[in-house]
Structures are given as structure tokens and as C-alpha cells.
Amino acid sequence: MAKLFRLPTTDQRLAKQCRKGNAAAQRELYDKYAGQMLSVSRRYVRSVEDGEEVISNAFIKVFAKIDQYSGEGALGGWIRRIVVNESLNFIRYQKNLFVEADEENLSEISHADVDEQNDAEHLMQMVSGLPTGYRTVFNLYGIEGYTHKEIGEMLGISENTSKSQLSKARKMLQKQLGENELLYKEQ
């Protein structure tokens, strides 16, 4: 019986070449994942420029720590975790991470056309308008799938603070959606 050999995937080949310091492989890996990872970082940071800074820092870490990628699991998932951690580091250095939202300012968050209310892009705009702490916990819990315990450890907050931030983020989003619905009915 012939022995089957498992050929390395493109990601495994890229990781191997990046370990050797191959600049062309690093460029290829960056080109393959940068756009996707910018979308991940933009869920945490406010501007494209901040997202680009996060991605730059994240890929520096990716290339510095590529030897820690074992080949188990998807390379994209490994890079995503670095991007999330770098995004959190970025916002950690921003002041007022977990400030309470001023109830009077809830309605000041801008909205796109009501016709786009259910559009994912519109929802992401609403999420990006949340205060930093709310947005961060909302993304980590609702999109990345971390538990409140894990979020607390990552952000240096209690599990209950994580739960509270998520609850307040949801209430704020529900209020915004309700306001959009009211505007739609008035038209």
C-alpha cells in the first residue's frame, strides 16, 4: 500500500518561510490577512487610522512570534487573536476606557438612513458609536465569543463589570434601534 503524504497548506508554507525571515513570504502573509484583520480591529478602535496602527503593531508581533505558531489550527485564527489583543492594548492606552455613558448623550450618536436599519454596516456603525468600554466588551463577548471571566482577565476588570458593560451596551443599542424605528414610522 502506498503511503500518503500530507502536503503543507499555503498558510503552513507561509509560516515556515516567515520563520526563516523571507520578506516575500511576510509580504504575502500580510497581503492575505491585513484587510480581514483591519475589519477585526475596527470593531474596537474608532478610526481607520487607529485600525491601521493596530494592524501594523499586530503584524510586527506576528512576524516576531511566528515561531510560536504550532501549525495546529488556522493561521488566520492565530493572527486574529494577536489583532484582538493589540486592539485591546491600543484602547487600554486611551483614557476613560470604562466610563459611564451620559444618558443625555445617548441620542447624539449619529444614525445612517432608516432604510439601512437592518444592514450589518449600519449596525456596526451603531456599535462603533458606543463608549469604548461598552464597545469593547460587546465585541469580545458577542462577536469574538469570550466569556465574561475571560474578558475580565483580558481587560483587568471584574466579571460583573464585564456583564454590566455588556448590558449597558445592549440597552444603548436597543434605544438607538427604537429611535430609528420611531423615525421610520414618522416618515
Backbone as ProteinMPNN parsed JSONL, in Angstrom:
{"seq_chain_A": "MAKLFRLPTTDQRLAKQCRKGNAAAQRELYDKYAGQMLSVSRRYVRSVEDGEEVISNAFIKVFAKIDQYSGEGALGGWIRRIVVNESLNFIRYQKNLFVEADEENLSEISHADVDEQNDAEHLMQMVSGLPTGYRTVFNLYGIEGYTHKEIGEMLGISENTSKSQLSKARKMLQKQLGENELLYKEQ", "coords_chain_A": {"N_chain_A": [[0.838, -1.168, 0.0], [0.501, 2.199, -0.814], [2.066, 4.974, 0.698], [0.534, 7.831, 1.955], [1.226, 11.229, 1.657], [0.921, 14.173, 3.446], [0.484, 17.231, 2.1], [1.842, 20.445, 2.734], [-0.225, 23.223, 3.683], [-1.015, 26.39, 2.133], [-0.861, 28.369, 4.103], [0.718, 27.076, 6.039], [3.063, 26.791, 4.609], [3.679, 29.49, 4.195], [4.039, 30.328, 6.863], [6.263, 28.808, 7.562], [8.2, 29.868, 5.821], [8.193, 32.507, 6.697], [9.246, 32.173, 9.243], [11.866, 31.809, 8.564], [12.557, 34.318, 7.896], [11.911, 35.276, 5.4], [11.246, 37.827, 3.292], [9.467, 38.135, 1.131], [7.562, 36.173, 1.634], [6.577, 37.128, 4.048], [5.382, 39.473, 3.145], [3.432, 38.399, 1.478], [1.872, 37.005, 3.351], [1.002, 39.15, 4.921], [-0.455, 40.618, 2.978], [-2.455, 38.778, 2.449], [-3.931, 38.618, 4.851], [-4.25, 41.195, 6.008], [-6.406, 42.999, 5.306], [-8.708, 41.658, 6.209], [-8.078, 41.491, 8.925], [-7.97, 44.159, 9.571], [-10.646, 44.792, 9.554], [-11.424, 43.383, 11.826], [-9.997, 44.771, 13.848], [-11.16, 47.276, 13.594], [-13.584, 47.031, 14.822], [-13.036, 47.564, 17.397], [-11.529, 49.937, 17.654], [-11.804, 53.482, 17.003], [-11.238, 54.832, 14.537], [-10.177, 54.526, 11.075], [-7.504, 55.059, 10.781], [-6.501, 54.537, 13.355], [-7.066, 51.813, 13.407], [-5.35, 50.932, 11.387], [-2.915, 51.477, 12.589], [-3.031, 49.659, 14.706], [-3.046, 47.257, 13.241], [-0.529, 47.384, 12.019], [1.152, 47.202, 14.284], [0.288, 44.721, 15.201], [1.066, 42.94, 13.134], [3.806, 43.207, 13.272], [4.235, 41.894, 15.663], [3.238, 39.386, 14.917], [5.165, 38.531, 13.031], [7.412, 38.553, 14.653], [6.797, 36.595, 16.483], [6.221, 34.316, 15.083], [7.344, 31.822, 15.228], [6.086, 30.705, 17.358], [3.691, 29.839, 16.436], [2.152, 26.872, 16.048], [1.2, 25.406, 13.955], [-1.0, 23.985, 14.362], [-4.424, 24.321, 14.089], [-6.01, 27.159, 12.494], [-4.009, 29.517, 10.795], [-4.936, 32.069, 10.345], [-6.729, 32.37, 12.477], [-4.96, 32.386, 14.613], [-3.548, 34.724, 14.059], [-5.672, 36.516, 14.236], [-6.24, 36.474, 16.975], [-3.983, 37.762, 17.969], [-4.389, 40.27, 16.801], [-6.775, 41.082, 18.07], [-5.863, 41.214, 20.728], [-3.916, 43.216, 20.4], [-5.548, 45.325, 19.638], [-6.971, 45.667, 21.997], [-4.849, 46.418, 23.653], [-4.252, 48.851, 22.458], [-6.589, 50.42, 22.952], [-6.515, 50.343, 25.673], [-4.591, 52.148, 26.326], [-5.837, 54.441, 25.755], [-7.614, 57.053, 27.311], [-10.184, 56.812, 29.874], [-11.489, 54.246, 29.554], [-13.583, 52.647, 30.644], [-15.829, 54.398, 31.113], [-18.885, 55.721, 32.345], [-21.707, 56.064, 30.285], [-23.153, 59.123, 29.455], [-26.459, 59.664, 29.979], [-27.893, 61.669, 28.672], [-26.479, 62.017, 26.354], [-26.95, 59.854, 24.772], [-28.664, 59.958, 22.566], [-27.212, 61.436, 20.807], [-25.585, 59.985, 19.182], [-24.778, 59.396, 15.882], [-26.919, 58.338, 13.185], [-27.392, 56.152, 10.388], [-29.262, 56.11, 7.28], [-32.686, 55.244, 7.832], [-33.689, 53.247, 6.273], [-31.612, 51.466, 6.061], [-31.541, 50.137, 8.402], [-31.48, 47.416, 9.261], [-29.222, 46.58, 8.093], [-25.991, 45.194, 8.148], [-23.765, 46.854, 8.105], [-24.77, 49.281, 9.034], [-25.485, 48.546, 11.624], [-22.949, 47.973, 12.623], [-21.909, 50.543, 12.553], [-23.432, 51.702, 14.53], [-22.558, 50.203, 16.712], [-19.894, 50.987, 16.735], [-20.218, 53.545, 17.64], [-20.661, 53.321, 20.303], [-19.669, 53.932, 23.748], [-16.217, 53.41, 24.601], [-15.619, 51.295, 26.512], [-18.064, 49.871, 26.609], [-18.308, 49.118, 23.904], [-16.02, 47.555, 23.578], [-16.376, 45.349, 25.337], [-18.788, 44.389, 24.287], [-17.986, 43.578, 21.698], [-15.991, 41.643, 22.34], [-17.478, 39.733, 23.745], [-19.901, 39.284, 22.251], [-19.107, 39.01, 19.568], [-16.481, 37.926, 19.328], [-16.717, 35.844, 21.12], [-15.796, 35.399, 23.728], [-15.884, 34.557, 27.241], [-17.395, 36.165, 30.121], [-15.688, 35.97, 32.258], [-13.205, 35.516, 30.99], [-13.023, 37.908, 29.574], [-12.889, 39.733, 31.668], [-10.382, 39.025, 32.75], [-8.729, 39.629, 30.561], [-9.062, 42.392, 30.313], [-8.576, 43.366, 32.795], [-10.631, 43.793, 34.611], [-13.533, 43.211, 36.708], [-15.587, 40.251, 36.529], [-18.267, 40.876, 36.849], [-18.269, 43.576, 36.149], [-17.763, 43.36, 33.444], [-20.13, 42.059, 32.647], [-21.963, 44.066, 33.288], [-21.132, 46.152, 31.586], [-21.71, 44.993, 29.106], [-24.485, 44.677, 29.292], [-25.302, 47.376, 29.464], [-24.384, 48.256, 26.987], [-26.029, 46.796, 25.267], [-28.546, 47.854, 25.993], [-28.204, 50.491, 25.187], [-27.898, 50.157, 22.419], [-30.392, 49.025, 21.819], [-32.035, 51.177, 22.436], [-31.216, 53.008, 20.491], [-31.998, 51.618, 18.187], [-34.746, 51.587, 18.607], [-35.285, 54.33, 18.429], [-34.665, 54.724, 15.739], [-36.67, 53.186, 14.568], [-38.924, 54.615, 15.344], [-38.466, 57.018, 13.942], [-38.713, 56.041, 11.369], [-41.427, 55.31, 11.27], [-42.565, 57.817, 11.417], [-42.058, 58.945, 8.99]], "CA_chain_A": [[0.0, 0.0, 0.0], [1.273, 3.43, -0.93], [1.967, 5.877, 1.831], [0.064, 9.157, 1.577], [1.911, 12.344, 2.3], [0.098, 15.366, 3.573], [1.206, 18.399, 1.623], [1.576, 21.614, 3.578], [-1.144, 24.223, 3.142], [-0.374, 27.665, 1.811], [-0.538, 29.031, 5.367], [1.854, 26.396, 6.668], [4.239, 27.151, 3.813], [3.997, 30.89, 4.509], [4.564, 30.39, 8.231], [7.628, 28.245, 7.532], [9.065, 30.839, 5.153], [8.291, 33.68, 7.581], [10.196, 31.812, 10.313], [13.205, 31.965, 8.003], [12.776, 35.733, 7.618], [11.687, 35.526, 3.979], [10.458, 39.053, 3.159], [8.385, 37.923, 0.164], [6.532, 35.396, 2.341], [5.964, 38.043, 5.012], [4.527, 40.364, 2.367], [2.294, 37.591, 1.032], [1.041, 36.762, 4.53], [0.383, 40.434, 5.246], [-1.456, 40.913, 1.946], [-3.549, 37.819, 2.576], [-4.725, 38.788, 6.069], [-4.344, 42.567, 6.536], [-7.742, 43.562, 5.129], [-9.596, 40.941, 7.119], [-7.725, 41.842, 10.305], [-8.347, 45.558, 9.765], [-12.064, 44.736, 9.923], [-11.476, 42.947, 13.226], [-9.53, 45.851, 14.722], [-12.09, 48.412, 13.502], [-14.68, 46.836, 15.774], [-12.564, 48.019, 18.707], [-10.998, 51.296, 17.624], [-12.754, 54.431, 16.405], [-10.95, 55.336, 13.188], [-9.393, 53.679, 10.175], [-6.091, 55.317, 11.092], [-6.19, 53.762, 14.559], [-7.079, 50.411, 12.988], [-4.116, 50.68, 10.641], [-1.831, 51.433, 13.574], [-3.169, 48.372, 15.396], [-2.633, 46.2, 12.304], [0.934, 47.464, 11.893], [1.739, 46.638, 15.505], [-0.051, 43.301, 15.279], [1.887, 42.157, 12.214], [5.168, 43.18, 13.821], [4.218, 40.788, 16.633], [3.064, 38.127, 14.175], [6.449, 38.116, 12.462], [8.361, 38.319, 15.745], [6.403, 35.416, 17.247], [5.73, 33.295, 14.153], [7.838, 30.513, 15.662], [5.15, 30.192, 18.365], [2.563, 29.222, 15.734], [2.489, 25.448, 16.003], [0.645, 24.753, 12.781], [-2.295, 23.441, 14.777], [-5.434, 25.358, 13.941], [-5.84, 28.079, 11.372], [-3.078, 30.633, 10.965], [-5.774, 33.258, 10.433], [-7.247, 32.441, 13.843], [-3.831, 32.765, 15.465], [-3.297, 36.143, 13.787], [-6.836, 37.236, 14.757], [-6.081, 36.623, 18.422], [-2.973, 38.814, 18.15], [-5.022, 41.541, 16.429], [-7.702, 41.431, 19.152], [-5.043, 41.64, 21.87], [-3.298, 44.504, 20.062], [-6.638, 46.306, 19.691], [-7.212, 45.928, 23.418], [-3.709, 47.207, 24.135], [-4.389, 50.206, 21.925], [-7.613, 51.169, 23.674], [-6.105, 50.42, 27.078], [-3.8, 53.361, 26.476], [-6.742, 55.585, 25.609], [-8.178, 57.314, 28.635], [-11.611, 56.597, 30.119], [-11.932, 53.012, 28.914], [-14.867, 52.185, 31.146], [-16.623, 55.494, 31.662], [-20.323, 55.567, 32.198], [-22.254, 56.928, 29.244], [-24.073, 60.144, 29.923], [-27.766, 59.331, 29.419], [-28.321, 62.739, 27.783], [-25.747, 61.94, 25.098], [-27.279, 58.635, 24.035], [-29.308, 60.266, 21.295], [-26.3, 62.188, 19.961], [-24.867, 59.085, 18.288], [-25.372, 59.563, 14.562], [-27.534, 57.159, 12.584], [-27.479, 56.127, 8.931], [-30.656, 56.082, 6.84], [-33.522, 54.247, 8.489], [-33.846, 52.127, 5.33], [-30.49, 50.555, 6.243], [-31.556, 49.783, 9.817], [-31.097, 46.026, 9.484], [-27.979, 46.325, 7.388], [-24.875, 44.926, 9.062], [-22.89, 48.032, 8.16], [-25.429, 50.246, 9.906], [-25.346, 48.038, 12.987], [-21.553, 48.158, 13.022], [-21.743, 51.97, 12.831], [-24.023, 51.933, 15.842], [-21.651, 49.611, 17.695], [-18.681, 51.818, 16.823], [-20.568, 54.754, 18.357], [-20.767, 53.052, 21.738], [-18.47, 54.274, 24.525], [-15.147, 52.434, 24.409], [-15.777, 50.111, 27.365], [-19.232, 49.123, 26.148], [-17.984, 48.559, 22.591], [-15.004, 46.524, 23.739], [-16.998, 44.161, 25.932], [-19.771, 43.902, 23.32], [-17.25, 42.853, 20.656], [-15.334, 40.446, 22.885], [-18.482, 38.75, 24.143], [-20.872, 38.971, 21.206], [-18.52, 38.685, 18.262], [-15.329, 37.035, 19.483], [-17.155, 34.663, 21.854], [-15.142, 35.219, 25.021], [-16.764, 34.576, 28.409], [-17.181, 37.356, 30.958], [-14.488, 35.716, 33.061], [-12.05, 35.753, 30.114], [-12.975, 39.345, 29.283], [-12.388, 40.375, 32.885], [-8.94, 38.786, 32.837], [-8.056, 40.34, 29.473], [-9.151, 43.84, 30.484], [-8.259, 43.75, 34.17], [-11.861, 44.227, 35.273], [-14.228, 42.067, 37.293], [-16.562, 39.57, 35.684], [-19.505, 41.652, 36.957], [-18.117, 44.8, 35.359], [-17.94, 42.932, 32.059], [-21.565, 41.832, 32.448], [-22.615, 45.365, 33.353], [-20.801, 46.876, 30.362], [-22.464, 44.358, 28.024], [-25.898, 45.023, 29.491], [-25.472, 48.781, 29.108], [-24.2, 48.353, 25.533], [-27.263, 46.286, 24.65], [-29.615, 48.836, 26.223], [-27.939, 51.647, 24.344], [-28.198, 49.766, 21.042], [-31.847, 48.876, 21.718], [-32.604, 52.527, 22.417], [-30.941, 53.565, 19.167], [-32.862, 50.916, 17.23], [-36.093, 52.09, 18.855], [-35.358, 55.679, 17.871], [-34.708, 54.577, 14.284], [-37.986, 52.675, 14.219], [-39.835, 55.746, 15.52], [-38.236, 57.898, 12.802], [-39.231, 55.359, 10.18], [-42.881, 55.401, 11.313], [-42.942, 59.217, 11.227], [-41.839, 59.364, 7.6]], "C_chain_A": [[0.89, 1.241, 0.0], [1.025, 4.325, 0.279], [1.547, 7.261, 1.33], [0.824, 10.212, 2.362], [0.968, 13.535, 2.317], [0.928, 16.565, 3.163], [0.874, 19.597, 2.504], [0.606, 22.577, 2.888], [-0.356, 25.488, 2.833], [0.036, 28.385, 3.097], [0.654, 28.389, 6.065], [3.152, 26.735, 5.936], [4.664, 28.577, 4.122], [4.612, 31.021, 5.896], [6.009, 29.892, 8.269], [8.61, 29.241, 6.91], [9.248, 32.099, 6.007], [9.249, 33.409, 8.737], [11.638, 32.007, 9.866], [13.52, 33.427, 7.679], [12.59, 36.098, 6.161], [10.727, 36.706, 3.81], [9.287, 38.888, 2.196], [7.231, 37.146, 0.816], [5.821, 36.27, 3.371], [4.997, 38.976, 4.306], [3.254, 39.622, 1.931], [1.325, 37.324, 2.196], [0.3, 38.043, 4.93], [-0.738, 40.745, 4.257], [-2.679, 40.009, 2.078], [-4.478, 38.163, 3.738], [-4.971, 40.228, 6.515], [-5.752, 43.148, 6.435], [-8.742, 42.961, 6.102], [-9.328, 41.359, 8.565], [-8.005, 43.319, 10.599], [-9.825, 45.623, 10.161], [-12.233, 44.325, 11.379], [-11.088, 44.111, 14.139], [-10.489, 47.035, 14.718], [-13.304, 48.245, 14.403], [-14.31, 47.378, 17.151], [-12.14, 49.47, 18.722], [-11.905, 52.193, 16.789], [-12.478, 54.796, 14.949], [-10.146, 54.321, 12.382], [-7.911, 53.841, 10.491], [-5.651, 54.541, 12.336], [-6.135, 52.273, 14.23], [-5.811, 50.037, 12.243], [-2.918, 50.619, 11.576], [-1.845, 50.099, 14.327], [-2.656, 47.244, 14.504], [-1.121, 46.205, 12.126], [1.616, 46.828, 13.099], [1.488, 45.139, 15.601], [0.834, 42.469, 14.355], [3.361, 42.167, 12.615], [5.265, 42.032, 14.818], [4.07, 39.444, 15.946], [4.413, 37.64, 13.668], [7.495, 37.837, 13.542], [8.074, 37.001, 16.464], [5.925, 34.263, 16.369], [6.216, 31.897, 14.538], [6.951, 29.907, 16.75], [3.902, 29.586, 17.732], [2.93, 27.772, 15.467], [2.031, 24.752, 14.729], [-0.683, 24.08, 13.081], [-3.313, 24.577, 14.686], [-5.078, 26.295, 12.797], [-4.876, 29.207, 11.715], [-3.863, 31.933, 11.108], [-6.355, 33.446, 11.826], [-6.174, 32.877, 14.821], [-3.53, 34.254, 15.293], [-4.431, 36.985, 14.375], [-6.706, 37.479, 16.26], [-5.055, 37.715, 18.74], [-3.582, 40.176, 17.856], [-5.988, 41.996, 17.527], [-6.91, 41.937, 20.355], [-4.376, 42.998, 21.614], [-4.33, 45.614, 20.089], [-6.937, 46.686, 21.138], [-6.077, 46.733, 24.025], [-3.827, 48.654, 23.687], [-5.413, 50.996, 22.732], [-7.301, 51.275, 25.161], [-5.33, 51.709, 27.328], [-4.614, 54.621, 26.223], [-7.37, 55.83, 26.97], [-9.671, 57.017, 28.656], [-12.161, 55.355, 29.421], [-13.326, 52.607, 29.371], [-15.641, 53.301, 31.831], [-18.096, 55.175, 31.462], [-20.784, 56.522, 31.097], [-23.223, 57.905, 29.882], [-25.405, 59.909, 29.23], [-28.253, 60.402, 28.45], [-27.654, 62.648, 26.427], [-26.08, 60.701, 24.285], [-27.849, 58.944, 22.665], [-28.387, 61.027, 20.348], [-25.524, 61.306, 18.986], [-25.55, 59.134, 16.927], [-25.882, 58.238, 14.006], [-27.494, 57.288, 11.067], [-28.956, 56.156, 8.553], [-31.414, 54.972, 7.526], [-33.704, 53.035, 7.584], [-32.761, 51.075, 5.526], [-30.435, 50.004, 7.664], [-31.074, 48.364, 10.075], [-29.799, 45.651, 8.796], [-26.836, 46.165, 8.384], [-23.962, 46.14, 9.195], [-23.472, 49.091, 9.094], [-25.285, 49.828, 11.371], [-23.915, 48.236, 13.484], [-21.262, 49.637, 13.294], [-22.304, 52.3, 14.206], [-23.113, 51.389, 16.937], [-20.408, 50.485, 17.845], [-18.954, 53.13, 17.548], [-20.725, 54.566, 19.859], [-19.527, 53.579, 22.464], [-17.473, 53.115, 24.483], [-15.322, 51.16, 25.236], [-16.934, 49.243, 26.925], [-18.893, 48.382, 24.856], [-17.0, 47.396, 22.721], [-15.603, 45.242, 24.287], [-18.01, 43.554, 24.96], [-19.08, 43.072, 22.235], [-16.628, 41.563, 21.182], [-16.351, 39.354, 23.202], [-19.333, 38.305, 22.95], [-20.275, 38.524, 19.895], [-17.379, 37.693, 18.381], [-15.666, 35.782, 20.284], [-16.445, 34.398, 23.174], [-16.188, 35.212, 26.139], [-16.489, 35.84, 29.213], [-15.939, 37.187, 31.832], [-13.232, 36.015, 32.24], [-11.891, 37.246, 29.809], [-12.419, 40.101, 30.482], [-10.885, 40.227, 33.021], [-8.177, 39.581, 31.783], [-7.978, 41.842, 29.743], [-8.802, 44.318, 31.888], [-9.455, 44.33, 34.901], [-12.528, 42.994, 35.872], [-15.203, 41.475, 36.278], [-17.878, 40.354, 35.683], [-19.428, 42.968, 36.182], [-18.303, 44.484, 33.885], [-19.42, 42.741, 31.753], [-22.323, 43.149, 32.409], [-22.377, 46.16, 32.07], [-21.586, 46.31, 29.177], [-23.939, 44.736, 28.119], [-26.169, 46.465, 29.065], [-25.303, 48.993, 27.604], [-25.464, 47.901, 24.816], [-28.404, 47.284, 24.803], [-29.435, 50.048, 25.319], [-28.279, 51.337, 22.88], [-29.709, 49.617, 20.841], [-32.52, 50.238, 21.653], [-32.4, 53.161, 21.048], [-31.839, 52.918, 18.108], [-34.306, 51.381, 17.381], [-36.293, 53.485, 18.282], [-35.432, 55.627, 16.353], [-36.084, 54.117, 13.83], [-39.021, 53.789, 14.314], [-39.698, 56.726, 14.345], [-38.846, 57.323, 11.533], [-40.747, 55.474, 10.119], [-43.356, 56.818, 11.053], [-42.833, 59.647, 9.784], [-43.006, 59.064, 6.737]], "O_chain_A": [[1.89, 1.315, 0.715], [-0.088, 4.409, 0.8], [2.139, 7.793, 0.391], [1.03, 10.091, 3.57], [0.309, 13.849, 1.326], [1.941, 16.881, 3.786], [-0.259, 19.738, 2.964], [0.619, 22.721, 1.666], [0.804, 25.633, 3.219], [1.131, 28.94, 3.183], [1.503, 29.087, 6.619], [4.196, 26.939, 6.555], [5.851, 28.856, 4.293], [5.593, 31.742, 6.081], [6.865, 30.485, 8.926], [9.717, 29.43, 7.416], [10.331, 32.685, 6.032], [9.979, 34.303, 9.165], [12.516, 32.324, 10.669], [14.626, 33.74, 7.237], [13.074, 37.143, 5.728], [9.546, 36.606, 4.141], [8.218, 39.452, 2.429], [6.062, 37.439, 0.566], [4.607, 36.166, 3.548], [3.908, 39.243, 4.815], [2.15, 40.16, 2.009], [0.108, 37.409, 2.031], [-0.891, 38.008, 5.24], [-1.846, 41.097, 4.661], [-3.806, 40.443, 1.843], [-5.694, 38.013, 3.617], [-5.848, 40.452, 7.349], [-6.239, 43.737, 7.4], [-9.522, 43.674, 6.735], [-10.266, 41.558, 9.337], [-8.25, 43.686, 11.748], [-10.204, 46.427, 11.013], [-13.088, 44.861, 12.084], [-11.793, 44.395, 15.107], [-10.621, 47.727, 15.728], [-13.981, 49.225, 14.714], [-15.188, 47.621, 17.979], [-12.369, 50.169, 19.709], [-12.681, 51.708, 15.965], [-13.421, 55.049, 14.198], [-9.531, 53.401, 12.922], [-7.155, 52.87, 10.471], [-4.566, 53.961, 12.365], [-5.261, 51.556, 14.717], [-5.261, 48.953, 12.443], [-2.012, 49.808, 11.382], [-0.798, 49.493, 14.553], [-1.914, 46.376, 14.963], [-0.498, 45.144, 12.087], [2.534, 46.021, 12.955], [2.359, 44.379, 16.026], [1.306, 41.403, 14.751], [4.085, 41.217, 12.318], [6.245, 41.287, 14.826], [4.705, 38.467, 16.345], [4.767, 36.476, 13.852], [8.363, 36.983, 13.364], [8.986, 36.363, 16.991], [5.291, 33.331, 16.864], [5.57, 30.901, 14.211], [7.056, 28.713, 17.033], [3.136, 28.898, 18.407], [3.891, 27.48, 14.754], [2.44, 23.623, 14.459], [-1.4, 23.659, 12.173], [-3.058, 25.679, 15.17], [-3.993, 26.226, 12.22], [-4.933, 29.776, 12.805], [-3.496, 32.799, 11.903], [-6.459, 34.576, 12.304], [-6.439, 33.644, 15.747], [-3.287, 34.959, 16.273], [-4.183, 38.047, 14.946], [-7.025, 38.561, 16.752], [-5.243, 38.497, 19.673], [-3.324, 41.138, 18.58], [-6.01, 43.176, 17.875], [-7.248, 42.969, 20.935], [-4.288, 43.828, 22.519], [-4.028, 46.729, 20.516], [-7.129, 47.857, 21.464], [-6.317, 47.636, 24.828], [-3.536, 49.574, 24.451], [-5.136, 52.119, 23.152], [-7.769, 52.194, 25.832], [-5.405, 52.289, 28.412], [-4.139, 55.734, 26.45], [-7.628, 54.879, 27.707], [-10.333, 56.974, 27.619], [-13.2, 55.425, 28.765], [-14.165, 52.256, 28.542], [-16.057, 53.168, 32.982], [-18.485, 54.462, 30.537], [-20.301, 57.65, 30.998], [-24.016, 57.538, 30.749], [-25.47, 59.952, 28.002], [-28.96, 60.082, 27.494], [-28.197, 63.145, 25.44], [-25.531, 60.522, 23.198], [-27.538, 58.25, 21.697], [-28.748, 61.243, 19.191], [-24.879, 61.813, 18.068], [-26.761, 58.937, 16.829], [-25.354, 57.169, 14.311], [-27.555, 58.392, 10.527], [-29.813, 56.22, 9.434], [-30.873, 53.895, 7.777], [-33.857, 51.916, 8.073], [-32.969, 49.909, 5.192], [-29.411, 49.468, 8.086], [-30.324, 48.136, 11.024], [-29.335, 44.517, 8.914], [-26.735, 46.92, 9.351], [-23.446, 46.418, 10.277], [-22.739, 49.721, 9.857], [-25.001, 50.652, 12.24], [-23.7, 48.621, 14.634], [-20.457, 49.955, 14.168], [-21.719, 53.084, 14.954], [-22.918, 52.034, 17.967], [-19.926, 50.698, 18.958], [-18.017, 53.77, 18.027], [-20.901, 55.535, 20.598], [-18.453, 53.667, 21.869], [-17.873, 51.959, 24.343], [-15.185, 50.058, 24.705], [-16.812, 48.02, 26.871], [-19.152, 47.185, 24.723], [-17.142, 46.376, 22.047], [-15.358, 44.162, 23.75], [-18.08, 42.333, 24.825], [-19.545, 41.983, 21.896], [-16.728, 40.515, 20.545], [-16.097, 38.177, 22.947], [-19.468, 37.112, 22.677], [-20.884, 37.73, 19.178], [-17.312, 36.726, 17.623], [-14.986, 34.764, 20.153], [-16.491, 33.279, 23.684], [-17.259, 35.801, 25.99], [-15.474, 36.506, 29.01], [-15.229, 38.153, 32.107], [-12.311, 36.678, 32.718], [-10.78, 37.776, 29.788], [-11.585, 40.995, 30.335], [-10.19, 41.182, 33.365], [-7.115, 40.138, 32.062], [-6.972, 42.487, 29.447], [-8.738, 45.521, 32.146], [-9.315, 45.246, 35.712], [-12.135, 41.865, 35.579], [-15.584, 42.123, 35.303], [-18.527, 40.483, 34.645], [-20.428, 43.416, 35.621], [-18.931, 45.253, 33.156], [-19.91, 43.203, 30.722], [-23.224, 43.327, 31.59], [-23.301, 46.768, 31.531], [-22.072, 47.068, 28.337], [-24.56, 45.077, 27.112], [-27.156, 46.738, 28.382], [-26.001, 49.817, 27.012], [-25.915, 48.547, 23.871], [-29.146, 47.532, 23.852], [-30.401, 50.565, 24.757], [-28.876, 52.163, 22.19], [-30.244, 50.034, 19.813], [-33.471, 50.428, 20.895], [-33.314, 53.783, 20.508], [-32.374, 53.605, 17.238], [-35.01, 51.55, 16.386], [-37.345, 53.788, 17.718], [-36.174, 56.395, 15.741], [-36.605, 54.6, 12.825], [-39.9, 53.894, 13.458], [-40.701, 57.206, 13.817], [-39.424, 58.049, 10.724], [-41.306, 55.709, 9.048], [-44.448, 57.008, 10.519], [-43.462, 60.629, 9.389], [-42.98, 59.355, 5.541]]}, "name": "protein", "num_of_chains": 1, "seq": "MAKLFRLPTTDQRLAKQCRKGNAAAQRELYDKYAGQMLSVSRRYVRSVEDGEEVISNAFIKVFAKIDQYSGEGALGGWIRRIVVNESLNFIRYQKNLFVEADEENLSEISHADVDEQNDAEHLMQMVSGLPTGYRTVFNLYGIEGYTHKEIGEMLGISENTSKSQLSKARKMLQKQLGENELLYKEQ"}
